Amino acid sequence: MPTAVAGPEIERLIQLLARLPGLGPRSARRAALHLIKKRELLMAPLASALQTAMEKIEICKTCGNIDTQNPCTVCTDARRDQSIIVVVADVADLWALERAHAVNARYHVLGGTLSPLDGVGPQDLAIDALISRAHEPQVKELILALNATVDGQTTAHYITELLHEANVKVTRLAHGVPVGGELDYLDEGTLSAAIKQRTLF
Amino acid sequence: MPTAVAGPEIERLIQLLARLPGLGPRSARRAALHLIKKRELLMAPLASALQTAMEKIEICKTCGNIDTQNPCTVCTDARRDQSIIVVVADVADLWALERAHAVNARYHVLGGTLSPLDGVGPQDLAIDALISRAHEPQVKELILALNATVDGQTTAHYITELLHEANVKVTRLAHGVPVGGELDYLDEGTLSAAIKQRTLF
């Protein structure tokens, strides 16, 4: 009895969809069927959107953001504070900060964090480019918006060391209770940090 | 402050991905970033797989299955039992039965189930085609593999009525305890059916 009911083209589509984060083999099949049923309304637009993205998407040569223009929309936005650079590990973090309207500044995407165990060293990240941007005269502050993990904090320390003699303030994100979070569910480290860094009501 | 960080092409890709079942807005963004990062390994193949599927996929004119050939692979497979037609509501159900190697027969996809509340009547489903297939001389049995829901069972009854005078056996799936299922979590209807339809050990 054959294992592949549908043709090889459909199997291939399912296999590729299953490689997207968040889609397993079962949901990839559902997605493929959905696409096939909405051929004109969804499948055709998605095929052409992917093609357009393939042709147009570039990595910003200044900050490492992903955009269809180079330098990217963020880097060329004159209304942004030119004195602050927000350092993030990944484009997803940049997008998250922008969605939150957290800061109106420019960014620098490292492309990961230092991780000796995984063999990720300084030469694998955009650290040299960051150091040279940090020495630009208009730059006054670097906000290290890195994950509060061992690798993230190692990277933050490494960058801080390198900028020891540069005339730039290096800051990092506050630790504390997430907005809407319940104390009962928080770990001891976060609770201690939230107490230490308490602010006036 | 702009809400769209990336270009309109990327936003469009994210919006389309978010319309796939199983992907919300957040996971669609992750999927888009993943695609962009794996431009050659994943994005290009997916774009071309979608294009190929667009061009090649057809609905089988015999059974309603989705395939790249018409009549489909299942209908043209001479090793299948030609005397049995398995009636399913949706192509997804056909695929599920094939994955389970549940039966080596041909299928008939209704394209849904009767649902007076949603305005789905017999004319909206491939019921006429089924009735004429059921009258083909080699067909001896129709297995109604429809959901054990009100709509599924209404559809099963409706089809059984129509085939009242045809020389064909109409059967339906057994009710009972799912393999690996725990009695404690089953509803009363399933438990009663499992007792009623008990088999010799």
Interface residues (C-beta under 8 A of the other chain):
Chain A: M1 P2 T3 A4 V5 A6 G7 P8 E9 I10 R12 L13 L16 L17 R19 L20 P21 G22 L23 S27 R29 R30 A31 L33 H34 L35 I36 R39 L42 M43 A44 P45 L46 A47 A49 L50 Q51 T52 A53 M54 K56 I57 N65 I66 D67 T68 Q69 T73 V74 D77 V91 A92 L94 W95 E98 R99 H101 N104
Chain B: M1 P2 T3 V5 A6 G7 P8 E9 I10 R12 L13 L16 L17 R19 L20 P21 G22 L23 S27 R29 R30 A31 L33 H34 L35 I36 R39 L42 M43 A44 P45 L46 A47 A49 L50 Q51 T52 A53 M54 K56 I57 N65 I66 D67 T68 Q69 T73 V74 D77 V91 A92 L94 W95 E98 R99 H101 N104
